[in-house]
Amino acid sequence: MKSPEYVATVTRIYRKYLNLALSNNPYIVEESDKKALLQVFNRGMSSSGHLDNEPNKNLVFKEKPNNMGLFLGNVQSYNKNRGLLTVKLREPIQIGDTISLENETGSYTISELMENDKNILETSIGQVVTIGRMKGNISCNDKIYKMSSKELSSFAKNSYQKENRKIPLNCKVTVKKGLPISIHITPANSIKLYRNLNIQYELNVLPIDAKNKPLEKETIRNQISKTASTPYHFKHIKIDLDDNVFISKLSSLNELRRKSLEQVQDYAISHCFRNCSEEPSTTNNLYPMKDNILSNMRNYVKNDKDFAKMQSVKISVLLNYINLNFDYSKLSHEIDNIYIPLKFFVNKKYEKILKVLSKNFDTYIYMPTIIRGNYKNLFFANAESSVKKYEIRGFVISNICNIKLLNDLFTDLDKYFKLVTNYTFNVSNSHTVLTLKRLGISRFTLSPELDKSTIHSLCDYNYLQKELIVYGRIPLLNMNYCLLR
């Protein structure tokens, strides 16, 4: 969703500092690189995100929802009739740059720059200049932003136009009288994906006897070589051409090249998939590992009688709110599991209710999505006592760090407690399910963001128990920022 210039600038600068970090040289970030990144796209500089313990008041940039560029200065004077705007520059500008003003929705390309009524092409910081041909909702003191730099854009464009890596191929083009023209493409590289490439394509165009100028090999070579808009280029082109033949339309050679390269790309796409590079451990003989990860699941389920017990539907209820005036002993006994947020276990006024719930149902402590330093201390101080005080069956964990947290507190964690992963784990494939199994998870919650086909595929394999949220309000987002304030 970003421009090629943005991608070129960001990758160039990030690569530069990745290399610098891997070198023995001092890690110093140049201001010019910071400004280049801010120039190609920014929403109000940057912030510390969610990394600080204090609420981040600068997380959301309130002034503009889109790219704001660099602050250029304020309008010092504006001649509406002549369209002349004066500004003291905080950033250099030149003809061809684009700017925007705070009360205007669009942007302007600078086509006229003046200093003391004399036309100039470029400027420097601190210079007072007049920008011409400016019409719109403009007033004194309006903020002006430099939206793009012609120099930076040109530099970025040149970089990606020159750096264009292509996959080399070999081909043989056959043009013989009375036979359809054809091309045979094979790899000219050592890339594993193309190792068995063997594309034969023919076009129903029959060469005829030439009346004037016969077709030449160089003409064929020129047409077949035009691969600019594709990820390929022909390293070697072999041509089998009859003497004194002619093709009515040279565009047929273009079509031959285009259609055959489409087949090459289709071949690559159909053979492009990723295998899990690291085989899961066979610790505790949880399952036999073979070549296919999904067939392992089938075999495991087939051979494990315990999975027969998992076929009945069970109901879990999360109590985001506990009513002190409600008699929770009256809760339906059709409920199997009760999830109670950690915050209720640290408040003494809920003790009676928690004892009733933990006695009547399999009760789990529901961990918050984010645990900061102060909350971590609260957890350590109360989790162990809560487990002793109430009949706790397990924990609903909301991120993978919770496993470490619980392991630090309880020895033989998975021996005494069941662990359920919350929907925030975003489980979407069988590889993740296998990893969760190895980590001691007993069931996972399907993410409400999954599409129907992904849910079906995850439900096809009973390798781990799973839950689906069927009723209740789901948080839109978790953030370290107070929207109201």
PEUR-V260486 format. One record per residue. N is the residue number from 1. RES is the residue in one letter. SS is DSSP state (~ for helix, > for strand, _ for the rest). PHI is phi in whole degrees, 0 to 359 (999 if undefined). D_CENTER is the distance of its C-alpha to the mean C-alpha in whole Angstrom. Layout:
n->(N & N)
res->(RES & RES)
ss->(SS & SS)
phi->(PHI & PHI)
d_center->(D_CENTER & D_CENTER)
//
This chain:
n->(1 & 2 & 3 & 4 & 5 & 6 & 7 & 8 & 9 & 10 & 11 & 12 & 13 & 14 & 15 & 16 & 17 & 18 & 19 & 20 & 21 & 22 & 23 & 24 & 25 & 26 & 27 & 28 & 29 & 30 & 31 & 32 & 33 & 34 & 35 & 36 & 37 & 38 & 39 & 40 & 41 & 42 & 43 & 44 & 45 & 46 & 47 & 48 & 49 & 50 & 51 & 52 & 53 & 54 & 55 & 56 & 57 & 58 & 59 & 60 & 61 & 62 & 63 & 64 & 65 & 66 & 67 & 68 & 69 & 70 & 71 & 72 & 73 & 74 & 75 & 76 & 77 & 78 & 79 & 80 & 81 & 82 & 83 & 84 & 85 & 86 & 87 & 88 & 89 & 90 & 91 & 92 & 93 & 94 & 95 & 96 & 97 & 98 & 99 & 100 & 101 & 102 & 103 & 104 & 105 & 106 & 107 & 108 & 109 & 110 & 111 & 112 & 113 & 114 & 115 & 116 & 117 & 118 & 119 & 120 & 121 & 122 & 123 & 124 & 125 & 126 & 127 & 128 & 129 & 130 & 131 & 132 & 133 & 134 & 135 & 136 & 137 & 138 & 139 & 140 & 141 & 142 & 143 & 144 & 145 & 146 & 147 & 148 & 149 & 150 & 151 & 152 & 153 & 154 & 155 & 156 & 157 & 158 & 159 & 160 & 161 & 162 & 163 & 164 & 165 & 166 & 167 & 168 & 169 & 170 & 171 & 172 & 173 & 174 & 175 & 176 & 177 & 178 & 179 & 180 & 181 & 182 & 183 & 184 & 185 & 186 & 187 & 188 & 189 & 190 & 191 & 192 & 193 & 194 & 195 & 196 & 197 & 198 & 199 & 200 & 201 & 202 & 203 & 204 & 205 & 206 & 207 & 208 & 209 & 210 & 211 & 212 & 213 & 214 & 215 & 216 & 217 & 218 & 219 & 220 & 221 & 222 & 223 & 224 & 225 & 226 & 227 & 228 & 229 & 230 & 231 & 232 & 233 & 234 & 235 & 236 & 237 & 238 & 239 & 240 & 241 & 242 & 243 & 244 & 245 & 246 & 247 & 248 & 249 & 250 & 251 & 252 & 253 & 254 & 255 & 256 & 257 & 258 & 259 & 260 & 261 & 262 & 263 & 264 & 265 & 266 & 267 & 268 & 269 & 270 & 271 & 272 & 273 & 274 & 275 & 276 & 277 & 278 & 279 & 280 & 281 & 282 & 283 & 284 & 285 & 286 & 287 & 288 & 289 & 290 & 291 & 292 & 293 & 294 & 295 & 296 & 297 & 298 & 299 & 300 & 301 & 302 & 303 & 304 & 305 & 306 & 307 & 308 & 309 & 310 & 311 & 312 & 313 & 314 & 315 & 316 & 317 & 318 & 319 & 320 & 321 & 322 & 323 & 324 & 325 & 326 & 327 & 328 & 329 & 330 & 331 & 332 & 333 & 334 & 335 & 336 & 337 & 338 & 339 & 340 & 341 & 342 & 343 & 344 & 345 & 346 & 347 & 348 & 349 & 350 & 351 & 352 & 353 & 354 & 355 & 356 & 357 & 358 & 359 & 360 & 361 & 362 & 363 & 364 & 365 & 366 & 367 & 368 & 369 & 370 & 371 & 372 & 373 & 374 & 375 & 376 & 377 & 378 & 379 & 380 & 381 & 382 & 383 & 384 & 385 & 386 & 387 & 388 & 389 & 390 & 391 & 392 & 393 & 394 & 395 & 396 & 397 & 398 & 399 & 400 & 401 & 402 & 403 & 404 & 405 & 406 & 407 & 408 & 409 & 410 & 411 & 412 & 413 & 414 & 415 & 416 & 417 & 418 & 419 & 420 & 421 & 422 & 423 & 424 & 425 & 426 & 427 & 428 & 429 & 430 & 431 & 432 & 433 & 434 & 435 & 436 & 437 & 438 & 439 & 440 & 441 & 442 & 443 & 444 & 445 & 446 & 447 & 448 & 449 & 450 & 451 & 452 & 453 & 454 & 455 & 456 & 457 & 458 & 459 & 460 & 461 & 462 & 463 & 464 & 465 & 466 & 467 & 468 & 469 & 470 & 471 & 472 & 473 & 474 & 475 & 476 & 477 & 478 & 479 & 480 & 481 & 482 & 483 & 484 & 485)
res->(M & K & S & P & E & Y & V & A & T & V & T & R & I & Y & R & K & Y & L & N & L & A & L & S & N & N & P & Y & I & V & E & E & S & D & K & K & A & L & L & Q & V & F & N & R & G & M & S & S & S & G & H & L & D & N & E & P & N & K & N & L & V & F & K & E & K & P & N & N & M & G & L & F & L & G & N & V & Q & S & Y & N & K & N & R & G & L & L & T & V & K & L & R & E & P & I & Q & I & G & D & T & I & S & L & E & N & E & T & G & S & Y & T & I & S & E & L & M & E & N & D & K & N & I & L & E & T & S & I & G & Q & V & V & T & I & G & R & M & K & G & N & I & S & C & N & D & K & I & Y & K & M & S & S & K & E & L & S & S & F & A & K & N & S & Y & Q & K & E & N & R & K & I & P & L & N & C & K & V & T & V & K & K & G & L & P & I & S & I & H & I & T & P & A & N & S & I & K & L & Y & R & N & L & N & I & Q & Y & E & L & N & V & L & P & I & D & A & K & N & K & P & L & E & K & E & T & I & R & N & Q & I & S & K & T & A & S & T & P & Y & H & F & K & H & I & K & I & D & L & D & D & N & V & F & I & S & K & L & S & S & L & N & E & L & R & R & K & S & L & E & Q & V & Q & D & Y & A & I & S & H & C & F & R & N & C & S & E & E & P & S & T & T & N & N & L & Y & P & M & K & D & N & I & L & S & N & M & R & N & Y & V & K & N & D & K & D & F & A & K & M & Q & S & V & K & I & S & V & L & L & N & Y & I & N & L & N & F & D & Y & S & K & L & S & H & E & I & D & N & I & Y & I & P & L & K & F & F & V & N & K & K & Y & E & K & I & L & K & V & L & S & K & N & F & D & T & Y & I & Y & M & P & T & I & I & R & G & N & Y & K & N & L & F & F & A & N & A & E & S & S & V & K & K & Y & E & I & R & G & F & V & I & S & N & I & C & N & I & K & L & L & N & D & L & F & T & D & L & D & K & Y & F & K & L & V & T & N & Y & T & F & N & V & S & N & S & H & T & V & L & T & L & K & R & L & G & I & S & R & F & T & L & S & P & E & L & D & K & S & T & I & H & S & L & C & D & Y & N & Y & L & Q & K & E & L & I & V & Y & G & R & I & P & L & L & N & M & N & Y & C & L & L & R)
ss->(_ & _ & _ & ~ & ~ & ~ & ~ & ~ & ~ & ~ & ~ & ~ & ~ & ~ & ~ & ~ & ~ & ~ & ~ & ~ & ~ & ~ & _ & _ & _ & _ & _ & _ & _ & _ & ~ & ~ & ~ & ~ & ~ & ~ & ~ & ~ & ~ & ~ & _ & _ & _ & _ & _ & _ & _ & _ & _ & _ & _ & _ & _ & _ & _ & _ & _ & _ & _ & _ & _ & _ & _ & _ & _ & _ & _ & _ & _ & > & > & > & > & > & > & > & > & > & > & _ & _ & _ & _ & > & > & > & > & > & _ & _ & _ & _ & _ & > & _ & _ & _ & > & > & > & > & _ & _ & _ & _ & _ & _ & > & > & _ & _ & _ & > & > & > & _ & _ & > & > & _ & _ & > & _ & _ & _ & _ & _ & > & > & > & > & _ & _ & _ & _ & _ & _ & _ & _ & _ & _ & _ & > & > & > & > & > & > & _ & ~ & ~ & ~ & ~ & ~ & ~ & ~ & ~ & ~ & ~ & ~ & ~ & ~ & _ & _ & _ & _ & > & > & > & > & > & > & > & > & > & _ & > & _ & _ & > & > & > & > & > & > & > & > & _ & _ & _ & _ & ~ & ~ & ~ & _ & _ & _ & > & > & > & > & > & > & > & > & > & > & > & > & _ & _ & _ & _ & _ & _ & _ & ~ & ~ & ~ & ~ & ~ & ~ & ~ & ~ & _ & _ & _ & _ & _ & _ & _ & > & > & > & > & > & > & > & > & > & > & _ & _ & _ & > & > & _ & _ & _ & _ & ~ & ~ & ~ & ~ & ~ & ~ & ~ & ~ & ~ & ~ & ~ & ~ & ~ & ~ & ~ & ~ & ~ & ~ & ~ & ~ & _ & _ & _ & _ & _ & _ & _ & _ & _ & _ & _ & _ & ~ & ~ & ~ & _ & _ & _ & _ & _ & _ & _ & ~ & ~ & ~ & ~ & ~ & ~ & ~ & ~ & ~ & ~ & ~ & _ & ~ & ~ & ~ & ~ & ~ & ~ & ~ & _ & _ & _ & _ & > & > & > & > & _ & _ & _ & _ & _ & _ & _ & _ & ~ & ~ & ~ & _ & _ & _ & _ & _ & _ & > & > & > & > & > & ~ & ~ & ~ & ~ & _ & _ & ~ & ~ & ~ & ~ & ~ & ~ & ~ & ~ & ~ & ~ & ~ & ~ & ~ & _ & > & > & > & > & > & _ & _ & _ & _ & _ & _ & ~ & ~ & ~ & ~ & ~ & ~ & ~ & ~ & ~ & ~ & ~ & ~ & ~ & ~ & ~ & ~ & ~ & _ & _ & > & > & > & > & > & > & _ & _ & _ & ~ & ~ & ~ & ~ & ~ & ~ & ~ & ~ & ~ & _ & _ & _ & ~ & ~ & ~ & ~ & _ & > & > & > & > & _ & ~ & ~ & ~ & _ & _ & _ & _ & ~ & ~ & ~ & ~ & ~ & ~ & ~ & ~ & ~ & _ & _ & _ & _ & > & > & > & _ & _ & _ & _ & _ & _ & ~ & ~ & ~ & ~ & ~ & ~ & ~ & ~ & _ & _ & _ & _ & _ & > & > & > & _ & _ & _ & _ & _ & _ & _ & _ & _ & _ & _ & _ & _ & _ & _ & _ & _ & _)
phi->(999 & 253 & 285 & 302 & 296 & 298 & 300 & 297 & 292 & 295 & 294 & 297 & 287 & 297 & 299 & 301 & 276 & 294 & 298 & 296 & 295 & 275 & 267 & 266 & 277 & 301 & 273 & 240 & 269 & 283 & 300 & 297 & 287 & 301 & 294 & 297 & 295 & 294 & 288 & 286 & 185 & 201 & 243 & 72 & 61 & 213 & 222 & 278 & 62 & 256 & 277 & 273 & 286 & 280 & 304 & 271 & 286 & 258 & 298 & 256 & 272 & 275 & 282 & 219 & 274 & 239 & 300 & 255 & 67 & 249 & 293 & 263 & 147 & 251 & 295 & 276 & 207 & 216 & 262 & 297 & 294 & 265 & 69 & 251 & 238 & 251 & 211 & 267 & 282 & 260 & 221 & 290 & 226 & 211 & 303 & 103 & 289 & 245 & 227 & 222 & 240 & 298 & 258 & 244 & 275 & 267 & 229 & 241 & 268 & 290 & 242 & 213 & 233 & 222 & 224 & 53 & 65 & 251 & 292 & 228 & 258 & 215 & 219 & 222 & 298 & 91 & 284 & 264 & 230 & 247 & 256 & 266 & 60 & 249 & 233 & 145 & 277 & 237 & 222 & 300 & 75 & 300 & 283 & 243 & 238 & 273 & 273 & 208 & 250 & 299 & 295 & 294 & 297 & 296 & 298 & 295 & 298 & 297 & 294 & 275 & 286 & 278 & 270 & 224 & 284 & 233 & 272 & 283 & 227 & 251 & 212 & 233 & 255 & 246 & 232 & 230 & 300 & 82 & 241 & 300 & 293 & 215 & 219 & 239 & 246 & 229 & 286 & 236 & 215 & 256 & 292 & 304 & 301 & 256 & 302 & 256 & 297 & 205 & 256 & 242 & 225 & 232 & 245 & 283 & 235 & 259 & 296 & 235 & 296 & 279 & 272 & 243 & 261 & 288 & 291 & 250 & 300 & 296 & 295 & 298 & 300 & 297 & 289 & 290 & 283 & 281 & 250 & 304 & 272 & 241 & 276 & 236 & 215 & 270 & 283 & 230 & 241 & 259 & 236 & 251 & 238 & 291 & 288 & 55 & 244 & 215 & 245 & 299 & 229 & 294 & 298 & 297 & 292 & 296 & 294 & 300 & 296 & 296 & 294 & 290 & 288 & 297 & 292 & 298 & 293 & 298 & 299 & 296 & 297 & 291 & 256 & 261 & 209 & 251 & 259 & 292 & 285 & 250 & 286 & 300 & 294 & 261 & 306 & 64 & 52 & 299 & 196 & 279 & 270 & 233 & 289 & 259 & 294 & 282 & 295 & 299 & 299 & 301 & 297 & 296 & 296 & 299 & 265 & 250 & 291 & 299 & 290 & 296 & 286 & 268 & 284 & 286 & 284 & 241 & 239 & 245 & 237 & 263 & 263 & 291 & 227 & 244 & 268 & 295 & 263 & 259 & 272 & 285 & 288 & 274 & 301 & 303 & 279 & 285 & 285 & 262 & 232 & 242 & 255 & 238 & 305 & 306 & 300 & 286 & 282 & 260 & 243 & 298 & 292 & 261 & 303 & 300 & 297 & 297 & 293 & 296 & 297 & 292 & 283 & 269 & 224 & 292 & 253 & 237 & 277 & 267 & 280 & 291 & 297 & 237 & 241 & 269 & 307 & 292 & 288 & 298 & 298 & 297 & 296 & 300 & 287 & 243 & 297 & 295 & 294 & 294 & 296 & 285 & 283 & 243 & 272 & 267 & 275 & 178 & 227 & 261 & 258 & 253 & 207 & 293 & 293 & 299 & 297 & 297 & 301 & 289 & 295 & 292 & 265 & 239 & 278 & 52 & 307 & 287 & 281 & 253 & 230 & 266 & 247 & 242 & 272 & 288 & 298 & 292 & 286 & 53 & 291 & 226 & 207 & 292 & 297 & 294 & 300 & 297 & 296 & 299 & 300 & 293 & 277 & 94 & 284 & 261 & 201 & 232 & 260 & 292 & 288 & 291 & 270 & 288 & 276 & 298 & 294 & 293 & 299 & 300 & 294 & 289 & 276 & 290 & 241 & 271 & 287 & 227 & 296 & 220 & 234 & 236 & 286 & 246 & 205 & 126 & 275 & 259 & 303 & 289 & 198 & 248 & 212 & 269 & 200 & 266 & 297 & 292 & 284)
d_center->(11 & 13 & 16 & 17 & 19 & 16 & 14 & 17 & 18 & 15 & 15 & 19 & 19 & 17 & 19 & 22 & 21 & 20 & 23 & 25 & 24 & 25 & 28 & 31 & 31 & 31 & 27 & 28 & 26 & 27 & 28 & 27 & 24 & 23 & 24 & 23 & 19 & 20 & 22 & 19 & 17 & 18 & 19 & 22 & 21 & 19 & 20 & 20 & 17 & 18 & 20 & 24 & 26 & 27 & 26 & 24 & 25 & 23 & 20 & 20 & 22 & 24 & 26 & 23 & 20 & 19 & 19 & 23 & 23 & 26 & 29 & 32 & 35 & 37 & 39 & 43 & 45 & 44 & 47 & 46 & 48 & 47 & 44 & 44 & 41 & 42 & 40 & 40 & 37 & 35 & 33 & 34 & 34 & 35 & 36 & 33 & 30 & 29 & 30 & 29 & 32 & 31 & 33 & 32 & 29 & 29 & 29 & 32 & 32 & 35 & 38 & 41 & 41 & 44 & 46 & 50 & 50 & 49 & 46 & 43 & 40 & 38 & 39 & 38 & 37 & 40 & 42 & 43 & 42 & 43 & 40 & 42 & 41 & 39 & 40 & 38 & 38 & 39 & 41 & 42 & 40 & 36 & 33 & 32 & 29 & 28 & 25 & 25 & 27 & 29 & 29 & 26 & 24 & 27 & 26 & 23 & 24 & 26 & 24 & 22 & 25 & 27 & 24 & 23 & 23 & 25 & 25 & 29 & 31 & 35 & 37 & 40 & 41 & 45 & 47 & 50 & 53 & 53 & 49 & 46 & 44 & 41 & 39 & 38 & 34 & 34 & 32 & 33 & 30 & 29 & 26 & 26 & 24 & 27 & 30 & 31 & 31 & 34 & 34 & 37 & 37 & 40 & 41 & 44 & 45 & 49 & 50 & 54 & 57 & 56 & 59 & 58 & 55 & 54 & 50 & 49 & 47 & 45 & 44 & 43 & 41 & 40 & 38 & 36 & 35 & 33 & 30 & 28 & 25 & 24 & 23 & 26 & 30 & 33 & 34 & 38 & 39 & 42 & 44 & 47 & 49 & 53 & 55 & 56 & 53 & 51 & 48 & 49 & 45 & 43 & 40 & 41 & 39 & 36 & 36 & 36 & 34 & 31 & 32 & 32 & 29 & 27 & 28 & 27 & 24 & 24 & 26 & 23 & 20 & 22 & 23 & 19 & 18 & 17 & 20 & 20 & 21 & 23 & 25 & 26 & 29 & 32 & 33 & 36 & 36 & 33 & 33 & 34 & 31 & 31 & 29 & 27 & 25 & 26 & 30 & 30 & 29 & 31 & 34 & 33 & 34 & 37 & 39 & 38 & 40 & 39 & 36 & 39 & 39 & 35 & 36 & 37 & 35 & 35 & 34 & 32 & 33 & 31 & 33 & 31 & 35 & 38 & 41 & 44 & 46 & 45 & 47 & 44 & 47 & 47 & 43 & 43 & 44 & 41 & 38 & 38 & 35 & 35 & 32 & 33 & 31 & 32 & 33 & 36 & 37 & 38 & 40 & 44 & 44 & 42 & 44 & 46 & 44 & 41 & 45 & 45 & 42 & 41 & 45 & 44 & 40 & 38 & 36 & 33 & 32 & 29 & 27 & 25 & 21 & 21 & 24 & 26 & 29 & 31 & 30 & 30 & 33 & 34 & 33 & 35 & 38 & 38 & 36 & 39 & 41 & 40 & 39 & 43 & 44 & 42 & 42 & 38 & 37 & 33 & 30 & 27 & 24 & 21 & 19 & 20 & 22 & 24 & 25 & 26 & 28 & 30 & 31 & 32 & 35 & 36 & 37 & 37 & 34 & 33 & 37 & 38 & 35 & 32 & 29 & 26 & 23 & 21 & 19 & 17 & 16 & 14 & 16 & 15 & 17 & 20 & 19 & 18 & 21 & 23 & 22 & 22 & 26 & 26 & 26 & 28 & 27 & 29 & 27 & 23 & 22 & 20 & 17 & 18 & 15 & 16 & 17 & 21 & 21 & 18 & 21 & 24 & 22 & 22 & 25 & 27 & 27 & 29 & 28 & 27 & 28 & 26 & 26 & 25 & 25 & 28 & 29 & 28 & 26 & 23 & 21 & 19 & 17 & 19 & 19 & 21 & 23 & 26 & 25 & 29 & 30)
//
